[in-house]
Amino acid sequence: MAGIAFELKKILRKKSLSSIFTAFGYSFALSSGPYFITIISLILISFLMQSFVEKREILTQFQVSVTHIIAFSLILSGLINLYLIRFLADILFMKKVEAVVPNMMGAVLINMSLGFFLSFPFSMIFIAPHASYSFAFLFSFAITTLMGVWTLNIILTGFKSYKYILFSYALSYALFIVFSFIFVRFGLSGLIFAFALSNFLIFSLFLSYLLKNHYSSNLLSFDFLKEKRYRSLMLTGFFYNFGLWADKLIFWYHPYTSTSVLGPLSYSVVYDIPIFLAYLSIAPGISTMFLKIEWEFAEYYERYYDAVRGGSTLDKIYLYGDELIRSARSVLLDTFRVQLIFSIFIVIIQEPVFNLFRIPKIYTPLFDILLFGTTMQVVLLCILSLMFYFNKLNYALITTFIFATSNFLLSLMSIYIGPFFYGYGFVVSVFLSLIIGIILLRRFLHDIHYYTFMHI
């Protein structure tokens, strides 16, 4: 954390407009870079491969397959990842550095085993008859690999190794484009092989980096499973990731809105394009949140709790506490302001953009409502990040549970109400979760000194 914060402070020390844009760009690259690299690579493949495939439907099948691979691997890995990173943070605080690698390897083994034993029978039974056994195996292999990637990714994120994460994604997905040109002659199986190979490269880069920088005489341990204090994080991670995909899954598999492309793998002509475009707009909010937390909030957080642990005077503790509360509010408000301004700008220019990329204007109303939903979702992510900082794990569990269940139920309800209400299930669920999260976080911040001294 110190390294990233130091670089941001060094950039912002110039106090000029250019330094602000530089810091913002730096934050964008570190926080949203991997996400955008993945999206842009998949878009480029779909565009560039049109001249190399005999049937255009192969590209649709590839896109839908990759989307399902990412969705299922994220939802399943959510059961372990948050729980693991909290455990690792504790053992690092206690200077038990040697416990990092074996517990990391234990979590990777569990996640990848879970991914394989669930995806392999599914792909062989339900997907192979509609494609090929080689494609079904590669589909399962890609899910298994990504289960490991997400685990190592969250560990590297916890260690603030943002530059290495960005480098790994950039290199691997650049090679993914190259691999696609090489293996496209094998059709759908060739494209999915290129995707699986590039993600295996990310997994290898992440794993080698962590093994190189964290020595341990023991290679495998499951001690993290014995830690009962943070069991709620298993459900929190699952509910958050399921909540992210709940509305998409509803629209993919409901008979009113789904189109099957490869056996059980489906997509929604109505929903997929506008939700995809809406999610492309969240980068400014994510970057602002990253900048504010790493540059400002983390400093106030450390100052306050160092004062408490170091036995500072009560006046200083109250002063630092007030600064911390103001910083937390500033993170939320600035994130919301930046994301809202950018979303309004997108709405203003959407007509010429839709015309430029030949996107049907029939998507405009749904896109507008989903754009509002993703704006609020960035703020929801910010609230959850602050809850994790303050160790209010029960608050995070309540918030993510409401998000997951309401998004699933309300999105399902919106389909039965009618096309005019598509997207409102997602928006209402995010808004409801956001309100609950703000109430809970505000309650904690109001009594932060009481909660702090209760746990000393």
Sine and cosine of phi, psi and omega as CSV:
sin_phi,cos_phi,sin_psi,cos_psi,sin_omega,cos_omega
0.00,0.00,-0.67,0.74,-0.06,-1.00
-0.86,0.51,-0.64,0.76,-0.03,-1.00
-0.90,0.44,-0.73,0.69,0.01,-1.00
-0.90,0.43,-0.72,0.70,-0.01,-1.00
-0.88,0.47,-0.64,0.77,-0.01,-1.00
-0.89,0.45,-0.69,0.73,-0.01,-1.00
-0.91,0.42,-0.64,0.76,0.03,-1.00
-0.90,0.43,-0.67,0.74,0.02,-1.00
-0.90,0.43,-0.61,0.79,0.01,-1.00
-0.89,0.45,-0.64,0.76,0.02,-1.00
-0.93,0.37,-0.71,0.70,-0.10,-1.00
-0.98,0.20,-0.21,0.98,-0.01,-1.00
-0.89,0.45,-0.39,0.92,-0.02,-1.00
-0.94,0.33,-0.37,0.93,0.06,-1.00
0.81,0.59,0.74,0.67,0.06,-1.00
-0.79,-0.61,0.25,-0.97,0.00,-1.00
-0.89,0.45,-0.62,0.78,0.00,-1.00
-0.91,0.42,-0.59,0.81,0.01,-1.00
-0.92,0.39,-0.58,0.82,0.04,-1.00
-0.90,0.43,-0.71,0.70,0.01,-1.00
-0.91,0.41,-0.59,0.81,0.03,-1.00
-0.90,0.43,-0.71,0.70,0.02,-1.00
-0.90,0.44,-0.64,0.77,0.02,-1.00
-0.90,0.43,-0.67,0.74,0.04,-1.00
-0.91,0.42,-0.62,0.79,0.05,-1.00
-0.89,0.45,-0.70,0.72,0.03,-1.00
-0.90,0.43,-0.65,0.76,0.03,-1.00
-0.88,0.48,-0.71,0.70,-0.02,-1.00
-0.88,0.47,-0.67,0.74,-0.07,-1.00
-0.98,0.21,-0.60,0.80,-0.09,-1.00
-1.00,0.02,-0.67,0.75,-0.10,-0.99
-0.93,-0.38,-0.09,1.00,-0.05,-1.00
-0.82,0.58,-0.81,0.59,0.00,-1.00
-0.85,0.53,-0.64,0.77,0.01,-1.00
-0.88,0.48,-0.74,0.67,-0.03,-1.00
-0.95,0.30,-0.54,0.84,0.07,-1.00
-0.87,0.49,-0.69,0.72,0.02,-1.00
-0.89,0.46,-0.75,0.66,-0.04,-1.00
-0.89,0.46,-0.75,0.67,-0.04,-1.00
-0.90,0.44,-0.62,0.78,0.02,-1.00
-0.89,0.46,-0.69,0.72,0.00,-1.00
-0.92,0.40,-0.62,0.79,0.04,-1.00
-0.91,0.41,-0.69,0.72,0.01,-1.00
-0.88,0.47,-0.66,0.75,0.01,-1.00
-0.88,0.47,-0.71,0.70,-0.01,-1.00
-0.89,0.46,-0.57,0.82,0.00,-1.00
-0.98,0.22,-0.72,0.69,-0.10,-1.00
-0.96,0.29,-0.48,0.87,-0.08,-1.00
-0.99,0.14,-0.08,1.00,-0.05,-1.00
-0.86,0.51,-0.53,0.85,-0.02,-1.00
-1.00,0.07,-0.10,1.00,-0.10,-0.99
-0.93,-0.37,-0.05,1.00,0.02,-1.00
-0.91,-0.42,0.60,-0.80,-0.02,-1.00
-0.96,0.29,-0.61,0.80,-0.02,-1.00
-0.88,-0.48,0.79,-0.62,0.00,-1.00
-0.90,0.44,-0.44,0.90,-0.03,-1.00
-0.89,0.45,-0.37,0.93,0.05,-1.00
-0.88,0.47,-0.64,0.77,0.01,-1.00
-0.92,0.40,-0.63,0.78,0.06,-1.00
-0.90,0.44,-0.69,0.73,0.03,-1.00
-0.89,0.46,-0.62,0.78,0.02,-1.00
-0.91,0.41,-0.73,0.68,0.00,-1.00
-0.87,0.50,-0.71,0.70,-0.02,-1.00
-0.91,0.41,-0.64,0.77,0.02,-1.00
-0.89,0.46,-0.73,0.69,0.00,-1.00
-0.89,0.45,-0.66,0.75,0.02,-1.00
-0.87,0.48,-0.68,0.73,0.04,-1.00
-0.92,0.39,-0.63,0.78,0.03,-1.00
-0.87,0.50,-0.73,0.68,0.00,-1.00
-0.91,0.42,-0.70,0.72,-0.04,-1.00
-0.89,0.46,-0.79,0.62,-0.06,-1.00
-0.91,0.42,-0.64,0.77,-0.03,-1.00
-0.93,0.37,-0.60,0.80,0.03,-1.00
-0.92,0.39,-0.69,0.72,-0.02,-1.00
-0.90,0.44,-0.71,0.70,-0.04,-1.00
-0.94,0.35,-0.67,0.74,-0.04,-1.00
-0.94,0.33,-0.31,0.95,0.04,-1.00
-0.88,0.48,-0.36,0.93,-0.01,-1.00
-0.92,0.40,-0.49,0.87,-0.11,-0.99
-0.94,-0.33,-0.59,0.80,-0.31,-0.95
-0.89,0.45,-0.76,0.65,0.00,-1.00
-0.90,0.43,-0.64,0.77,0.02,-1.00
-0.87,0.48,-0.68,0.73,-0.01,-1.00
-0.91,0.42,-0.73,0.69,-0.09,-1.00
-0.92,0.39,-0.52,0.86,0.06,-1.00
-0.93,0.37,-0.63,0.77,0.05,-1.00
-0.89,0.45,-0.70,0.71,0.00,-1.00
-0.90,0.43,-0.59,0.81,0.05,-1.00
-0.88,0.48,-0.63,0.78,-0.01,-1.00
-0.93,0.37,-0.69,0.72,-0.04,-1.00
-0.95,0.32,-0.47,0.88,0.10,-1.00
-0.94,0.33,-0.61,0.79,0.06,-1.00
-0.88,0.47,-0.55,0.83,0.02,-1.00
-1.00,0.03,0.17,0.99,0.06,-1.00
0.91,0.42,0.43,0.90,0.05,-1.00
-1.00,-0.09,0.91,0.41,-0.12,-0.99
-0.89,0.45,-0.56,0.83,-0.06,-1.00
-0.91,0.41,-0.27,0.96,-0.03,-1.00
-0.99,0.11,-0.13,0.99,-0.06,-1.00
-0.91,0.40,-0.83,0.55,-0.10,-0.99
-0.88,0.47,-0.77,0.63,-0.04,-1.00
-0.88,0.47,-0.63,0.77,0.03,-1.00
-0.95,0.32,-0.57,0.82,0.10,-0.99
-0.87,0.49,-0.72,0.69,0.00,-1.00
-0.91,0.41,-0.59,0.81,0.06,-1.00
-0.89,0.45,-0.67,0.74,0.02,-1.00
-0.92,0.38,-0.65,0.76,0.04,-1.00
-0.88,0.47,-0.69,0.73,0.01,-1.00
-0.89,0.46,-0.70,0.72,0.01,-1.00
-0.90,0.44,-0.74,0.67,-0.04,-1.00
-0.89,0.45,-0.72,0.70,-0.04,-1.00
-0.94,0.35,-0.57,0.82,0.06,-1.00
-0.91,0.41,-0.68,0.73,0.04,-1.00
-0.87,0.49,-0.71,0.70,0.01,-1.00
-0.88,0.48,-0.68,0.73,-0.04,-1.00
-0.94,0.35,-0.75,0.66,-0.10,-0.99
-0.95,0.31,-0.30,0.95,0.11,-0.99
-1.00,-0.02,-0.64,0.77,-0.10,-0.99
-0.99,0.13,-0.54,0.84,-0.09,-1.00
-0.91,0.42,-0.77,0.63,0.05,-1.00
-0.89,0.46,-0.64,0.77,0.00,-1.00
-0.87,0.49,-0.74,0.67,-0.05,-1.00
-0.93,0.38,-0.64,0.77,-0.01,-1.00
-0.94,0.34,-0.58,0.82,-0.05,-1.00
-0.99,0.11,-0.68,0.73,-0.17,-0.99
-0.97,-0.24,-0.43,0.90,-0.07,-1.00
-0.98,-0.19,-0.66,0.76,-0.05,-1.00
-0.80,0.60,-0.67,0.74,0.01,-1.00
-0.88,0.47,-0.37,0.93,-0.03,-1.00
-0.98,-0.19,-0.16,0.99,0.00,-1.00
-0.75,-0.66,-0.99,-0.16,0.06,-1.00
-0.35,-0.94,0.29,-0.96,0.01,-1.00
-0.94,0.35,-0.51,0.86,0.05,-1.00
-0.92,0.39,-0.67,0.74,0.04,-1.00
-0.90,0.43,-0.68,0.74,-0.01,-1.00
-0.88,0.48,-0.67,0.75,0.03,-1.00
-0.90,0.43,-0.70,0.72,-0.01,-1.00
-0.92,0.40,-0.57,0.82,0.09,-1.00
-0.86,0.51,-0.72,0.69,0.03,-1.00
-0.92,0.38,-0.64,0.77,0.01,-1.00
-0.89,0.46,-0.65,0.76,0.00,-1.00
-0.91,0.41,-0.67,0.74,0.05,-1.00
-0.89,0.45,-0.70,0.71,0.01,-1.00
-0.87,0.50,-0.71,0.71,0.00,-1.00
-0.90,0.44,-0.70,0.71,-0.02,-1.00
-0.92,0.39,-0.50,0.87,0.09,-1.00
-0.86,0.50,-0.64,0.77,0.07,-1.00
-0.95,0.31,-0.62,0.78,0.00,-1.00
-0.88,0.48,-0.71,0.70,-0.03,-1.00
-0.89,0.45,-0.60,0.80,0.01,-1.00
-0.91,0.41,-0.75,0.66,0.00,-1.00
-0.93,0.37,-0.55,0.84,0.01,-1.00
-0.89,0.46,-0.70,0.71,-0.03,-1.00
-0.94,0.33,-0.50,0.87,0.08,-1.00
-0.93,0.38,-0.72,0.69,0.03,-1.00
-0.90,0.45,-0.58,0.81,0.07,-1.00
-0.90,0.43,-0.67,0.75,0.06,-1.00
-0.88,0.47,-0.53,0.85,0.05,-1.00
-1.00,0.06,0.07,1.00,0.02,-1.00
0.89,0.46,0.54,0.84,0.00,-1.00
-1.00,-0.01,0.81,0.59,-0.10,-0.99
-0.90,0.43,-0.62,0.78,-0.03,-1.00
-0.90,0.43,-0.65,0.76,-0.01,-1.00
-0.93,0.36,-0.61,0.79,0.06,-1.00
-0.87,0.50,-0.72,0.69,0.01,-1.00
-0.88,0.47,-0.70,0.71,0.02,-1.00
-0.87,0.49,-0.69,0.72,-0.04,-1.00
-0.90,0.44,-0.69,0.72,0.02,-1.00
-0.92,0.40,-0.68,0.74,-0.02,-1.00
-0.88,0.48,-0.72,0.69,0.00,-1.00
-0.91,0.41,-0.73,0.69,-0.10,-0.99
-0.93,0.38,-0.65,0.76,-0.03,-1.00
-0.99,0.16,-0.35,0.94,0.19,-0.98
-0.92,0.40,-0.68,0.74,0.07,-1.00
-0.93,0.37,-0.51,0.86,0.07,-1.00
-0.85,0.53,-0.67,0.75,0.03,-1.00
-0.90,0.44,-0.67,0.74,0.03,-1.00
-0.91,0.42,-0.72,0.69,0.02,-1.00
-0.86,0.52,-0.59,0.81,-0.03,-1.00
-0.89,0.45,-0.65,0.76,0.05,-1.00
-0.91,0.41,-0.54,0.84,-0.03,-1.00
-0.97,0.26,-0.68,0.74,-0.15,-0.99
-0.98,-0.21,0.03,1.00,-0.02,-1.00
-0.89,0.45,-0.39,0.92,0.01,-1.00
-0.91,0.42,-0.28,0.96,0.06,-1.00
-1.00,-0.03,0.17,0.99,0.09,-1.00
0.96,0.27,-0.59,-0.81,-0.07,-1.00
-0.87,0.49,-0.65,0.76,0.02,-1.00
-0.90,0.45,-0.59,0.80,0.02,-1.00
-0.91,0.41,-0.65,0.76,0.01,-1.00
-0.93,0.38,-0.68,0.74,0.00,-1.00
-0.94,0.34,-0.49,0.87,0.09,-1.00
-0.91,0.41,-0.68,0.74,0.04,-1.00
-0.88,0.48,-0.66,0.75,0.02,-1.00
-0.91,0.41,-0.72,0.69,-0.01,-1.00
-0.90,0.43,-0.63,0.78,-0.01,-1.00
-0.91,0.41,-0.66,0.75,0.00,-1.00
-0.91,0.40,-0.61,0.79,0.03,-1.00
-0.96,0.28,-0.50,0.87,0.11,-0.99
-0.91,0.41,-0.55,0.83,0.06,-1.00
-0.92,0.40,-0.67,0.74,0.07,-1.00
-0.86,0.51,-0.71,0.70,0.01,-1.00
-0.85,0.52,-0.69,0.73,-0.02,-1.00
-0.92,0.39,-0.65,0.76,0.02,-1.00
-0.91,0.41,-0.70,0.72,0.02,-1.00
-0.88,0.47,-0.74,0.67,-0.07,-1.00
-0.90,0.43,-0.71,0.71,-0.01,-1.00
-0.90,0.44,-0.62,0.79,0.01,-1.00
-0.90,0.43,-0.71,0.70,-0.02,-1.00
-0.93,0.37,-0.64,0.76,0.03,-1.00
-0.92,0.39,-0.58,0.81,0.00,-1.00
-0.93,0.37,-0.61,0.80,-0.13,-0.99
-0.99,-0.13,-0.05,1.00,0.01,-1.00
-0.68,-0.74,0.99,-0.11,-0.03,-1.00
-0.97,0.23,0.57,-0.82,0.12,-0.99
-0.39,-0.92,0.62,-0.78,0.04,-1.00
-0.98,0.19,-0.31,0.95,0.02,-1.00
-0.96,-0.29,0.66,-0.75,-0.09,-1.00
-0.99,-0.17,-0.42,0.91,-0.12,-0.99
-0.63,-0.77,0.76,-0.65,0.04,-1.00
-0.45,-0.89,0.52,-0.86,0.05,-1.00
-0.86,-0.51,0.50,0.86,-0.01,-1.00
-0.88,0.48,-0.50,0.87,-0.04,-1.00
-0.89,0.46,-0.43,0.90,0.01,-1.00
-0.95,0.31,-0.30,0.95,-0.01,-1.00
-0.99,0.13,-0.25,0.97,-0.03,-1.00
-0.98,0.22,0.93,-0.37,-0.10,-1.00
-1.00,-0.02,-0.30,0.95,-0.10,-1.00
-0.90,0.43,-0.46,0.89,-0.12,-0.99
-0.91,-0.42,0.39,0.92,0.00,-1.00
-0.87,0.50,-0.50,0.87,-0.02,-1.00
-0.88,0.48,-0.41,0.91,0.00,-1.00
-0.92,0.40,-0.42,0.91,0.08,-1.00
-0.88,0.48,-0.74,0.68,0.01,-1.00
-0.94,0.34,-0.61,0.79,0.01,-1.00
-0.87,0.49,-0.73,0.68,0.01,-1.00
-0.89,0.45,-0.65,0.76,0.02,-1.00
-0.92,0.39,-0.74,0.68,-0.04,-1.00
-0.89,0.45,-0.63,0.78,-0.02,-1.00
-0.91,0.40,-0.74,0.68,-0.02,-1.00
-0.93,0.37,-0.61,0.79,0.07,-1.00
-0.91,0.41,-0.63,0.77,0.05,-1.00
-0.87,0.49,-0.61,0.79,0.03,-1.00
-0.88,0.48,-0.56,0.83,-0.11,-0.99
-0.96,-0.29,-0.09,1.00,-0.13,-0.99
-0.85,0.53,-0.75,0.66,-0.02,-1.00
-0.91,0.42,-0.60,0.80,0.02,-1.00
-0.91,0.42,-0.69,0.73,0.01,-1.00
-0.88,0.48,-0.64,0.77,0.03,-1.00
-0.87,0.49,-0.75,0.67,-0.04,-1.00
-0.95,0.31,-0.46,0.89,0.03,-1.00
-0.95,0.32,-0.57,0.82,-0.19,-0.98
-0.92,-0.40,-0.09,1.00,0.09,-1.00
-0.97,0.23,0.72,-0.69,-0.07,-1.00
-0.87,0.49,-0.39,0.92,0.00,-1.00
-0.95,0.30,-0.45,0.89,-0.17,-0.98
-0.81,-0.59,-0.01,1.00,-0.11,-0.99
-0.98,-0.19,0.44,-0.90,0.11,-0.99
-0.73,-0.68,0.87,-0.49,-0.02,-1.00
-0.98,0.19,0.70,-0.72,0.01,-1.00
-0.85,-0.53,-0.40,0.92,-0.05,-1.00
-0.42,-0.91,0.98,0.19,-0.05,-1.00
0.90,0.43,-0.86,-0.50,-0.01,-1.00
-0.98,0.21,-0.21,0.98,-0.02,-1.00
-0.98,0.19,0.87,-0.50,-0.09,-1.00
-0.77,-0.64,0.21,-0.98,0.13,-0.99
-0.60,-0.80,0.13,-0.99,-0.01,-1.00
-0.88,-0.48,0.90,-0.43,0.03,-1.00
-0.89,0.46,-0.57,0.82,-0.07,-1.00
-0.96,0.29,-0.66,0.75,-0.25,-0.97
-0.98,-0.20,-0.55,0.84,-0.21,-0.98
-0.90,0.43,-0.71,0.70,-0.05,-1.00
-0.91,0.42,-0.76,0.65,0.01,-1.00
-0.91,0.42,-0.60,0.80,0.01,-1.00
-0.94,0.33,-0.58,0.82,0.05,-1.00
-0.89,0.45,-0.71,0.70,0.01,-1.00
-0.91,0.41,-0.61,0.79,0.00,-1.00
-0.90,0.44,-0.64,0.77,-0.01,-1.00
-0.95,0.32,-0.39,0.92,0.06,-1.00
-0.92,0.39,-0.30,0.95,-0.10,-1.00
-1.00,0.03,-0.06,1.00,-0.15,-0.99
-0.99,0.12,-0.10,0.99,-0.07,-1.00
-0.85,0.53,-0.69,0.72,0.00,-1.00
-0.87,0.50,-0.67,0.75,0.01,-1.00
-0.92,0.40,-0.69,0.73,0.02,-1.00
-0.89,0.46,-0.67,0.75,-0.01,-1.00
-0.91,0.41,-0.65,0.76,0.03,-1.00
-0.90,0.44,-0.69,0.72,0.03,-1.00
-0.86,0.50,-0.72,0.70,0.02,-1.00
-0.86,0.51,-0.73,0.69,-0.02,-1.00
-0.88,0.47,-0.73,0.68,-0.06,-1.00
-0.92,0.39,-0.67,0.74,-0.04,-1.00
-0.94,0.34,-0.73,0.69,-0.07,-1.00
-0.96,0.28,-0.56,0.83,-0.09,-1.00
-1.00,0.02,-0.65,0.76,-0.15,-0.99
-0.91,-0.41,-0.84,0.54,-0.15,-0.99
-0.88,0.47,-0.69,0.72,-0.04,-1.00
-0.86,0.51,-0.58,0.82,0.01,-1.00
-0.92,0.39,-0.71,0.70,0.03,-1.00
-0.91,0.41,-0.59,0.81,0.02,-1.00
-0.89,0.46,-0.77,0.64,0.01,-1.00
-0.89,0.45,-0.64,0.77,-0.03,-1.00
-0.89,0.45,-0.68,0.73,-0.04,-1.00
-0.92,0.40,-0.76,0.65,-0.08,-1.00
-0.97,0.26,-0.44,0.90,0.13,-0.99
-0.92,0.40,-0.61,0.79,0.03,-1.00
-0.91,0.42,-0.63,0.77,0.02,-1.00
-0.92,0.40,-0.75,0.66,-0.03,-1.00
-0.94,0.35,-0.49,0.87,-0.06,-1.00
-1.00,0.04,-0.01,1.00,0.05,-1.00
0.96,0.28,0.59,0.81,0.04,-1.00
-0.93,0.38,0.18,-0.98,0.01,-1.00
-0.92,0.40,0.40,-0.92,-0.04,-1.00
-0.89,0.45,-0.58,0.82,0.02,-1.00
-0.88,0.47,-0.68,0.73,0.02,-1.00
-0.91,0.41,-0.66,0.75,0.00,-1.00
-0.88,0.48,-0.69,0.72,0.03,-1.00
-0.91,0.41,-0.62,0.79,0.03,-1.00
-0.90,0.44,-0.75,0.66,0.00,-1.00
-0.91,0.40,-0.56,0.83,0.04,-1.00
-0.90,0.44,-0.67,0.74,0.03,-1.00
-0.90,0.43,-0.63,0.78,0.04,-1.00
-0.90,0.43,-0.63,0.78,0.02,-1.00
-0.90,0.43,-0.67,0.74,0.02,-1.00
-0.90,0.45,-0.69,0.72,0.02,-1.00
-0.90,0.45,-0.60,0.80,0.02,-1.00
-0.92,0.39,-0.65,0.76,0.03,-1.00
-0.88,0.47,-0.68,0.73,0.05,-1.00
-0.90,0.44,-0.63,0.78,0.00,-1.00
-0.90,0.44,-0.63,0.77,0.03,-1.00
-0.86,0.50,-0.74,0.67,-0.03,-1.00
-0.90,0.43,-0.75,0.66,-0.08,-1.00
-0.93,0.38,-0.68,0.73,-0.01,-1.00
-0.92,0.39,-0.63,0.78,0.06,-1.00
-0.88,0.48,-0.71,0.70,-0.01,-1.00
-0.91,0.42,-0.69,0.72,-0.03,-1.00
-0.87,0.49,-0.76,0.65,-0.05,-1.00
-0.89,0.46,-0.72,0.70,-0.03,-1.00
-0.92,0.40,-0.63,0.78,0.01,-1.00
-0.92,0.40,-0.69,0.72,0.02,-1.00
-0.87,0.49,-0.69,0.72,0.00,-1.00
-0.91,0.41,-0.63,0.78,0.01,-1.00
-0.91,0.42,-0.65,0.76,0.05,-1.00
-0.89,0.45,-0.65,0.76,0.05,-1.00
-0.88,0.47,-0.65,0.76,0.03,-1.00
-0.89,0.46,-0.67,0.74,0.02,-1.00
-0.88,0.47,-0.63,0.77,-0.03,-1.00
-0.90,0.43,-0.66,0.76,-0.09,-1.00
-0.99,-0.14,0.09,1.00,-0.15,-0.99
-0.90,0.43,-0.56,0.83,-0.05,-1.00
-0.89,0.46,-0.78,0.62,0.05,-1.00
-0.90,0.43,-0.55,0.84,0.04,-1.00
-0.91,0.40,-0.70,0.72,0.04,-1.00
-0.88,0.47,-0.64,0.77,0.02,-1.00
-0.92,0.39,-0.65,0.76,-0.02,-1.00
-0.88,0.47,-0.69,0.72,-0.05,-1.00
-0.99,-0.11,0.20,0.98,0.07,-1.00
0.82,0.58,0.69,0.73,0.07,-1.00
-1.00,-0.02,0.82,-0.58,-0.04,-1.00
-0.83,0.56,0.70,-0.71,-0.03,-1.00
-0.94,0.34,-0.19,0.98,0.04,-1.00
-0.90,0.44,-0.36,0.93,0.02,-1.00
-0.98,0.18,-0.20,0.98,-0.14,-0.99
-0.84,0.55,-0.78,0.63,-0.02,-1.00
-0.87,0.49,-0.67,0.74,0.00,-1.00
-0.92,0.38,-0.64,0.77,0.03,-1.00
-0.88,0.48,-0.67,0.75,-0.02,-1.00
-0.88,0.47,-0.70,0.71,-0.03,-1.00
-0.94,0.33,-0.60,0.80,0.04,-1.00
-0.94,0.35,-0.53,0.85,0.06,-1.00
-0.89,0.46,-0.65,0.76,0.07,-1.00
-0.90,0.43,-0.63,0.78,0.01,-1.00
-0.91,0.42,-0.69,0.73,0.00,-1.00
-0.93,0.35,-0.50,0.87,0.09,-1.00
-0.88,0.48,-0.72,0.69,0.03,-1.00
-0.93,0.36,-0.51,0.86,-0.02,-1.00
-0.92,0.40,-0.55,0.84,0.07,-1.00
-0.88,0.47,-0.67,0.74,0.02,-1.00
-0.92,0.39,-0.61,0.79,0.06,-1.00
-0.87,0.49,-0.68,0.74,0.06,-1.00
-0.88,0.48,-0.62,0.79,0.03,-1.00
-0.90,0.44,-0.68,0.74,0.03,-1.00
-0.89,0.46,-0.70,0.71,0.01,-1.00
-0.89,0.45,-0.62,0.78,0.03,-1.00
-0.88,0.47,-0.67,0.75,0.03,-1.00
-0.93,0.38,-0.62,0.79,0.06,-1.00
-0.87,0.49,-0.67,0.74,0.03,-1.00
-0.91,0.41,-0.63,0.77,0.05,-1.00
-0.85,0.53,-0.69,0.72,-0.05,-1.00
-1.00,0.05,0.08,1.00,0.04,-1.00
0.89,0.46,0.50,0.87,0.06,-1.00
-1.00,-0.03,0.95,0.32,-0.12,-0.99
-0.94,0.33,-0.54,0.84,0.04,-1.00
-0.92,0.39,-0.59,0.81,0.07,-1.00
-0.90,0.43,-0.67,0.74,0.01,-1.00
-0.90,0.44,-0.62,0.78,0.02,-1.00
-0.90,0.43,-0.71,0.70,0.02,-1.00
-0.87,0.49,-0.72,0.70,-0.05,-1.00
-0.90,0.44,-0.72,0.70,-0.02,-1.00
-0.94,0.33,-0.54,0.84,0.06,-1.00
-0.90,0.44,-0.69,0.72,0.04,-1.00
-0.89,0.45,-0.65,0.76,0.01,-1.00
-0.88,0.48,-0.76,0.65,-0.07,-1.00
-0.91,0.41,-0.78,0.63,-0.07,-1.00
-0.93,0.37,-0.69,0.73,-0.02,-1.00
-0.93,0.37,-0.61,0.79,0.02,-1.00
-0.90,0.43,-0.67,0.75,0.01,-1.00
-0.91,0.42,-0.78,0.62,-0.09,-1.00
-0.94,0.35,-0.69,0.72,-0.04,-1.00
-0.95,0.32,-0.56,0.83,0.07,-1.00
-0.92,0.40,-0.64,0.77,0.07,-1.00
-0.90,0.44,-0.68,0.74,0.01,-1.00
-0.89,0.45,-0.61,0.79,-0.05,-1.00
-0.90,0.44,-0.53,0.85,0.01,-1.00
-0.92,0.40,-0.65,0.76,-0.02,-1.00
-0.96,0.26,-0.48,0.88,0.02,-1.00
-0.94,0.35,-0.63,0.78,0.06,-1.00
0.62,-0.79,0.32,-0.95,-0.07,-1.00
-0.84,0.55,-0.50,0.87,-0.01,-1.00
-0.88,0.48,-0.43,0.90,-0.07,-1.00
-0.98,-0.18,0.10,0.99,0.07,-1.00
-0.86,0.51,0.71,-0.71,0.01,-1.00
1.00,-0.07,-0.41,0.91,-0.03,-1.00
-0.94,0.34,-0.47,0.88,0.06,-1.00
-0.88,0.47,-0.70,0.71,0.04,-1.00
-0.89,0.45,-0.72,0.69,-0.06,-1.00
-0.91,0.42,-0.72,0.69,-0.01,-1.00
-0.90,0.43,-0.63,0.78,-0.01,-1.00
-0.91,0.42,-0.67,0.74,0.03,-1.00
-0.91,0.42,-0.68,0.73,0.00,-1.00
-0.89,0.46,-0.69,0.72,0.02,-1.00
-0.89,0.46,-0.72,0.70,0.01,-1.00
-0.90,0.44,-0.62,0.78,0.00,-1.00
-0.89,0.45,-0.70,0.71,0.00,-1.00
-0.90,0.44,-0.72,0.70,0.03,-1.00
-0.87,0.49,-0.69,0.72,0.00,-1.00
-0.88,0.47,-0.67,0.74,0.01,-1.00
-0.90,0.43,-0.67,0.74,0.01,-1.00
-0.88,0.48,-0.72,0.69,-0.02,-1.00
-0.91,0.41,-0.70,0.72,-0.02,-1.00
-0.92,0.39,-0.64,0.77,0.02,-1.00
-0.90,0.44,-0.63,0.77,0.03,-1.00
-0.87,0.49,-0.67,0.74,0.01,-1.00
-0.92,0.40,-0.74,0.67,-0.05,-1.00
-0.89,0.45,-0.54,0.84,0.02,-1.00
-0.89,0.45,-0.56,0.83,-0.04,-1.00
-0.89,-0.47,0.58,0.81,-0.12,-0.99
-0.88,0.48,-0.61,0.80,-0.01,-1.00
-0.92,0.39,-0.63,0.78,0.02,-1.00
-0.89,0.45,-0.75,0.67,-0.01,-1.00
-0.91,0.42,-0.59,0.80,-0.02,-1.00
-0.90,0.43,-0.77,0.64,-0.06,-1.00
-0.97,0.26,-0.35,0.94,0.08,-1.00
-0.93,0.37,-0.41,0.91,-0.09,-1.00
-0.96,-0.28,0.14,0.99,0.05,-1.00
-0.97,0.23,0.00,0.00,0.00,0.00
